[in-house]
């Protein structure tokens, strides 16, 4: 079996719209942090710590090292992740929206199919007709629960400002068509399923037409769906004949959750 990683990292050095920070406590510094945390649980411990007392000294540990610790401060929409209906609005299909920890796990381990959308330009959208044509091109008929991956090639811009400005969006007509075929999850190798901010927001401010502002996301209020954002390496996949594993991290009451998405090839 071959495993292909389709995920992007959470990287504080990459260009991001939202702040990402990773606090990294080294093995050496870990000794001091342990003392500060444990002794800080009581007032007397805090006083003793401030006066220089330590319950564990680095000289008492092998190599004078404790354990490393990394603390991640990042939105759930950074890195490869799954979005569910709570992200799109408070209600979906006239009932309370579901959160990412409610994503049915059986949806997350299913056959995958890749559709080539690399011809779509920034500010364009992938429509139902594009999906139909791509399926005809590879002679594939969608089956219920297939995980559909839309390959634009935009992941190659990751880490640069253009990652947030040069990619096509997904039209609600494409999402509705996929849902009609029994698809529960589809994925994109872009940072989002709507057009880039620079196009979408400019058009909305000019026209004040609500249909121009986050139409793909807001469609999730009408029809429930799950999608994966920030996929990578889709060029390494065949058109079909593989399985996708995209189990979300179990975070309580969020609209999205990180996932290590991989493809499994026999």
C-alpha positions as a Markdown table, in Angstrom:
| # | Residue | x | y | z |
|---|---|---|---|---|
| 1 | Unk | 0.0 | 0.0 | 0.0 |
| 2 | Unk | 1.2 | 3.5 | -0.8 |
| 3 | Unk | 0.2 | 6.4 | 1.4 |
| 4 | Unk | 0.2 | 9.9 | -0.1 |
| 5 | Unk | 0.0 | 12.9 | 2.3 |
| 6 | Unk | -2.6 | 15.4 | 1.0 |
| 7 | Unk | -2.2 | 17.8 | 4.0 |
| 8 | Unk | -0.6 | 21.2 | 4.6 |
| 9 | Unk | 1.1 | 22.0 | 7.9 |
| 10 | Unk | 0.2 | 24.5 | 10.6 |
| 11 | Unk | 3.3 | 26.7 | 10.1 |
| 12 | Unk | 3.9 | 29.9 | 12.0 |
| 13 | Unk | 6.5 | 31.0 | 9.4 |
| 14 | Unk | 4.1 | 30.8 | 6.5 |
| 15 | Unk | 2.1 | 33.8 | 5.3 |
| 16 | Unk | -1.4 | 33.7 | 6.9 |
| 17 | Unk | -4.3 | 36.1 | 7.1 |
| 18 | Unk | -4.9 | 35.1 | 10.7 |
| 19 | Unk | -2.3 | 35.1 | 13.4 |
| 20 | Unk | -0.6 | 31.8 | 14.0 |
| 21 | Unk | 1.8 | 31.3 | 16.9 |
| 22 | Unk | 3.5 | 28.2 | 18.3 |
| 23 | Unk | 5.1 | 28.6 | 21.7 |
| 24 | Unk | 8.0 | 26.1 | 21.8 |
| 25 | Unk | 9.4 | 25.1 | 25.2 |
| 26 | Unk | 12.7 | 23.4 | 24.8 |
| 27 | Unk | 14.0 | 20.4 | 26.8 |
| 28 | Unk | 16.2 | 22.7 | 28.8 |
| 29 | Unk | 13.5 | 25.3 | 29.5 |
| 30 | Unk | 11.1 | 22.5 | 30.2 |
| 31 | Unk | 12.6 | 22.0 | 33.7 |
| 32 | Unk | 12.0 | 25.5 | 34.7 |
| 33 | Unk | 8.4 | 25.5 | 33.3 |
| 34 | Unk | 7.6 | 22.3 | 35.2 |
| 35 | Unk | 8.7 | 24.0 | 38.4 |
| 36 | Unk | 6.8 | 27.2 | 37.7 |
| 37 | Unk | 3.6 | 25.3 | 36.8 |
| 38 | Unk | 3.6 | 22.8 | 39.7 |
| 39 | Unk | 4.7 | 25.3 | 42.3 |
| 40 | Unk | 2.3 | 27.9 | 41.0 |
| 41 | Unk | -0.7 | 25.8 | 42.1 |
| 42 | Unk | -0.5 | 27.1 | 45.6 |
| 43 | Unk | 0.3 | 30.6 | 47.1 |
| 44 | Unk | 3.1 | 29.1 | 49.3 |
| 45 | Unk | 4.5 | 27.5 | 46.2 |
| 46 | Unk | 4.4 | 30.7 | 44.2 |
| 47 | Unk | 6.3 | 32.5 | 47.0 |
| 48 | Unk | 8.9 | 29.7 | 47.3 |
| 49 | Unk | 9.4 | 29.8 | 43.5 |
| 50 | Unk | 9.8 | 33.6 | 43.5 |
| 51 | Unk | 12.5 | 33.1 | 46.3 |
| 52 | Unk | 14.4 | 30.7 | 44.1 |
| 53 | Unk | 13.4 | 27.3 | 45.5 |
| 54 | Unk | 12.9 | 24.5 | 43.0 |
| 55 | Unk | 11.3 | 21.1 | 43.6 |
| 56 | Unk | 13.3 | 19.6 | 40.7 |
| 57 | Unk | 16.7 | 20.8 | 39.6 |
| 58 | Unk | 18.0 | 20.3 | 36.1 |
| 59 | Unk | 21.1 | 18.6 | 37.6 |
| 60 | Unk | 18.8 | 15.8 | 38.9 |
| 61 | Unk | 17.5 | 14.9 | 35.4 |
| 62 | Unk | 19.3 | 12.8 | 32.6 |
| 63 | Unk | 21.2 | 15.2 | 30.4 |
| 64 | Unk | 19.8 | 18.1 | 32.4 |
| 65 | Unk | 16.7 | 18.0 | 30.2 |
| 66 | Unk | 13.0 | 17.6 | 30.8 |
| 67 | Unk | 10.3 | 17.2 | 28.1 |
| 68 | Unk | 9.7 | 19.6 | 25.2 |
| 69 | Unk | 6.3 | 21.2 | 24.9 |
| 70 | Unk | 4.7 | 23.0 | 22.0 |
| 71 | Unk | 1.6 | 25.2 | 22.5 |
| 72 | Unk | -0.3 | 26.0 | 19.2 |
| 73 | Unk | -2.3 | 29.2 | 18.9 |
| 74 | Unk | -4.1 | 29.0 | 15.6 |
| 75 | Unk | -7.6 | 29.2 | 14.1 |
| 76 | Unk | -9.1 | 25.9 | 13.1 |
| 77 | Unk | -9.1 | 27.1 | 9.5 |
| 78 | Unk | -5.3 | 27.1 | 9.3 |
| 79 | Unk | -3.7 | 24.0 | 7.9 |
| 80 | Unk | -5.7 | 21.2 | 6.2 |
| 81 | Unk | -9.2 | 21.0 | 7.8 |
| 82 | Unk | -12.8 | 20.0 | 7.4 |
| 83 | Unk | -15.6 | 22.5 | 7.5 |
| 84 | Unk | -19.1 | 21.6 | 8.6 |
| 85 | Unk | -22.4 | 23.4 | 8.7 |
| 86 | Unk | -21.9 | 25.4 | 11.9 |
| 87 | Unk | -19.2 | 27.3 | 10.1 |
| 88 | Unk | -21.7 | 28.4 | 7.4 |
| 89 | Unk | -24.4 | 29.6 | 9.7 |
| 90 | Unk | -26.4 | 28.9 | 12.9 |
| 91 | Unk | -28.9 | 26.8 | 11.0 |
| 92 | Unk | -28.7 | 24.4 | 8.1 |
| 93 | Unk | -31.8 | 22.8 | 6.4 |
| 94 | Unk | -34.0 | 24.7 | 9.0 |
| 95 | Unk | -32.4 | 23.0 | 12.0 |
| 96 | Unk | -29.4 | 23.9 | 14.2 |
| 97 | Unk | -26.2 | 23.5 | 12.4 |
| 98 | Unk | -23.8 | 20.7 | 13.2 |
| 99 | Unk | -20.3 | 21.1 | 14.5 |
| 100 | Unk | -17.1 | 19.5 | 13.3 |
| 101 | Unk | -17.1 | 17.0 | 16.2 |
| 102 | Unk | -20.4 | 15.7 | 14.8 |
| 103 | Unk | -19.1 | 14.8 | 11.4 |
| 104 | Unk | -20.0 | 11.1 | 10.8 |
| 105 | Unk | -16.7 | 9.2 | 10.8 |
| 106 | Unk | -18.0 | 6.8 | 8.1 |
| 107 | Unk | -18.0 | 9.7 | 5.7 |
| 108 | Unk | -14.3 | 10.2 | 6.3 |
| 109 | Unk | -12.9 | 6.9 | 4.9 |
| 110 | Unk | -14.3 | 6.4 | 1.4 |
| 111 | Unk | -13.2 | 6.1 | -2.2 |
| 112 | Unk | -11.8 | 9.2 | -3.7 |
| 113 | Unk | -12.0 | 10.7 | -7.2 |
| 114 | Unk | -9.9 | 13.6 | -8.5 |
| 115 | Unk | -11.3 | 16.1 | -11.0 |
| 116 | Unk | -8.9 | 18.3 | -12.9 |
| 117 | Unk | -9.8 | 22.0 | -12.6 |
| 118 | Unk | -6.4 | 23.4 | -13.3 |
| 119 | Unk | -7.8 | 25.3 | -16.3 |
| 120 | Unk | -9.9 | 27.5 | -14.0 |
| 121 | Unk | -8.4 | 31.0 | -13.4 |
| 122 | Unk | -8.5 | 33.2 | -10.3 |
| 123 | Unk | -11.9 | 34.9 | -10.0 |
| 124 | Unk | -13.6 | 32.1 | -12.0 |
| 125 | Unk | -15.8 | 29.5 | -10.4 |
| 126 | Unk | -16.2 | 25.8 | -10.8 |
| 127 | Unk | -19.7 | 25.1 | -11.9 |
| 128 | Unk | -21.9 | 22.1 | -12.3 |
| 129 | Unk | -21.0 | 21.9 | -15.9 |
| 130 | Unk | -17.3 | 21.8 | -15.1 |
| 131 | Unk | -17.9 | 18.8 | -12.7 |
| 132 | Unk | -19.9 | 17.0 | -15.4 |
| 133 | Unk | -17.2 | 17.6 | -18.1 |
| 134 | Unk | -14.4 | 16.5 | -15.8 |
| 135 | Unk | -16.3 | 13.3 | -14.9 |
| 136 | Unk | -16.9 | 12.6 | -18.6 |
| 137 | Unk | -13.2 | 13.2 | -19.4 |
| 138 | Unk | -12.1 | 10.4 | -17.0 |
| 139 | Unk | -15.1 | 8.2 | -17.7 |
| 140 | Unk | -16.2 | 8.0 | -14.1 |
| 141 | Unk | -19.7 | 7.9 | -12.5 |
| 142 | Unk | -20.0 | 9.2 | -9.0 |
| 143 | Unk | -21.1 | 6.8 | -6.3 |
| 144 | Unk | -22.8 | 7.9 | -3.0 |
| 145 | Unk | -20.2 | 8.8 | -0.3 |
| 146 | Unk | -17.3 | 9.2 | -2.8 |
| 147 | Unk | -15.0 | 12.0 | -1.7 |
| 148 | Unk | -14.5 | 14.3 | -4.6 |
| 149 | Unk | -11.2 | 16.3 | -4.8 |
| 150 | Unk | -11.1 | 19.4 | -7.0 |
| 151 | Unk | -7.5 | 19.8 | -8.3 |
| 152 | Unk | -6.6 | 23.4 | -9.1 |
| 153 | Unk | -2.9 | 23.4 | -8.3 |
| 154 | Unk | -3.2 | 26.4 | -6.0 |
| 155 | Unk | -1.5 | 24.5 | -3.1 |
| 156 | Unk | 1.8 | 25.3 | -4.8 |
| 157 | Unk | 1.3 | 29.0 | -3.7 |
| 158 | Unk | 1.2 | 28.0 | 0.0 |
| 159 | Unk | 3.3 | 30.2 | 2.2 |
| 160 | Unk | 3.0 | 33.2 | -0.1 |
| 161 | Unk | 0.4 | 36.1 | -0.3 |
| 162 | Unk | -0.8 | 34.8 | -3.6 |
| 163 | Unk | -2.1 | 31.6 | -1.9 |
| 164 | Unk | -4.9 | 33.9 | -0.6 |
| 165 | Unk | -5.6 | 35.7 | -3.9 |
| 166 | Unk | -5.0 | 33.5 | -6.9 |
| 167 | Unk | -7.4 | 30.5 | -7.0 |
| 168 | Unk | -10.9 | 29.7 | -8.4 |
| 169 | Unk | -14.0 | 29.4 | -6.2 |
| 170 | Unk | -16.7 | 26.8 | -6.2 |
| 171 | Unk | -20.2 | 27.7 | -7.5 |
| 172 | Unk | -23.2 | 26.5 | -5.4 |
| 173 | Unk | -24.4 | 24.7 | -8.6 |
| 174 | Unk | -21.4 | 22.4 | -8.4 |
| 175 | Unk | -22.0 | 21.7 | -4.7 |
| 176 | Unk | -25.7 | 21.0 | -5.2 |
| 177 | Unk | -24.8 | 18.6 | -8.1 |
| 178 | Unk | -22.4 | 16.7 | -5.9 |
| 179 | Unk | -24.9 | 16.5 | -3.1 |
| 180 | Unk | -27.5 | 15.1 | -5.6 |
| 181 | Unk | -25.1 | 12.3 | -6.4 |
| 182 | Unk | -24.9 | 11.3 | -2.7 |
| 183 | Unk | -21.6 | 13.0 | -2.0 |
| 184 | Unk | -21.1 | 14.0 | 1.6 |
| 185 | Unk | -17.5 | 15.4 | 1.5 |
| 186 | Unk | -15.7 | 17.2 | -1.3 |
| 187 | Unk | -12.3 | 18.9 | -1.0 |
| 188 | Unk | -10.3 | 21.7 | -2.6 |
| 189 | Unk | -6.5 | 22.4 | -2.7 |
| 190 | Unk | -7.3 | 26.1 | -2.3 |
| 191 | Unk | -7.5 | 28.1 | 1.0 |
| 192 | Unk | -11.3 | 28.3 | 0.6 |
| 193 | Unk | -14.3 | 27.3 | -1.5 |
| 194 | Unk | -15.4 | 30.9 | -2.4 |
| 195 | Unk | -13.5 | 33.2 | -4.7 |
| 196 | Unk | -10.5 | 35.2 | -3.3 |
| 197 | Unk | -11.3 | 38.2 | -1.1 |
| 198 | Unk | -10.0 | 40.7 | -3.6 |
| 199 | Unk | -12.6 | 39.7 | -6.2 |
| 200 | Unk | -15.5 | 38.7 | -4.0 |
| 201 | Unk | -15.5 | 41.7 | -1.6 |
| 202 | Unk | -14.9 | 44.2 | -4.3 |
| 203 | Unk | -17.9 | 43.0 | -6.3 |
| 204 | Unk | -20.1 | 42.9 | -3.2 |
| 205 | Unk | -19.1 | 46.5 | -2.2 |
| 206 | Unk | -19.9 | 47.6 | -5.7 |
| 207 | Unk | -23.2 | 45.9 | -6.2 |
| 208 | Unk | -24.4 | 45.1 | -2.6 |
| 209 | Unk | -25.7 | 41.8 | -4.1 |
| 210 | Unk | -25.7 | 39.2 | -1.3 |
| 211 | Unk | -25.3 | 36.5 | -4.0 |
| 212 | Unk | -21.7 | 37.7 | -4.6 |
| 213 | Unk | -20.6 | 37.4 | -1.0 |
| 214 | Unk | -19.5 | 33.9 | 0.2 |
| 215 | Unk | -22.2 | 32.1 | -1.9 |
| 216 | Unk | -20.6 | 28.7 | -1.5 |
| 217 | Unk | -20.3 | 28.9 | 2.2 |
| 218 | Unk | -23.7 | 30.4 | 2.7 |
| 219 | Unk | -25.2 | 27.6 | 0.5 |
| 220 | Unk | -24.4 | 25.4 | 3.5 |
| 221 | Unk | -27.4 | 27.0 | 5.3 |
| 222 | Unk | -29.7 | 25.7 | 2.6 |
| 223 | Unk | -28.1 | 22.2 | 2.1 |
| 224 | Unk | -25.9 | 20.4 | 4.6 |
| 225 | Unk | -22.4 | 19.5 | 3.4 |
| 226 | Unk | -18.8 | 19.0 | 4.5 |
| 227 | Unk | -15.8 | 20.1 | 2.7 |
| 228 | Unk | -12.0 | 19.9 | 3.0 |
| 229 | Unk | -9.9 | 23.0 | 2.5 |
| 230 | Unk | -6.1 | 23.4 | 2.0 |
| 231 | Unk | -5.4 | 20.0 | 0.4 |
| 232 | Unk | -2.1 | 19.5 | -1.3 |
| 233 | Unk | -0.2 | 17.1 | -3.6 |
| 234 | Unk | -3.3 | 16.1 | -5.6 |
| 235 | Unk | -1.1 | 15.8 | -8.7 |
| 236 | Unk | 0.3 | 12.7 | -7.2 |
| 237 | Unk | -3.0 | 10.9 | -7.3 |
| 238 | Unk | -4.6 | 9.0 | -10.2 |
| 239 | Unk | -8.1 | 10.1 | -11.2 |
| 240 | Unk | -9.7 | 7.4 | -9.1 |
| 241 | Unk | -8.9 | 4.0 | -7.6 |
| 242 | Unk | -7.8 | 5.2 | -4.2 |
| 243 | Unk | -9.3 | 5.7 | -0.8 |
| 244 | Unk | -9.3 | 9.0 | 1.2 |
| 245 | Unk | -8.9 | 9.1 | 5.0 |
| 246 | Unk | -9.8 | 12.5 | 6.5 |
| 247 | Unk | -10.8 | 12.0 | 10.1 |
| 248 | Unk | -11.2 | 15.4 | 11.9 |
| 249 | Unk | -9.5 | 16.2 | 15.2 |
| 250 | Unk | -12.2 | 16.1 | 17.9 |
| 251 | Unk | -12.5 | 19.6 | 19.0 |
| 252 | Unk | -15.7 | 20.5 | 20.9 |
| 253 | Unk | -18.2 | 22.9 | 19.3 |
| 254 | Unk | -16.3 | 24.3 | 16.3 |
| 255 | Unk | -17.2 | 24.9 | 12.7 |
| 256 | Unk | -14.0 | 23.2 | 11.5 |
| 257 | Unk | -11.4 | 20.8 | 12.6 |
| 258 | Unk | -7.8 | 20.0 | 11.5 |
| 259 | Unk | -7.3 | 16.7 | 9.7 |
| 260 | Unk | -4.3 | 14.8 | 8.4 |
| 261 | Unk | -5.8 | 13.9 | 5.1 |
| 262 | Unk | -4.1 | 11.0 | 3.2 |
| 263 | Unk | -4.8 | 8.9 | 0.1 |
| 264 | Unk | -4.4 | 5.1 | 0.2 |
| 265 | Unk | -3.4 | 3.4 | -3.0 |
| 266 | Unk | -3.1 | -0.4 | -3.4 |
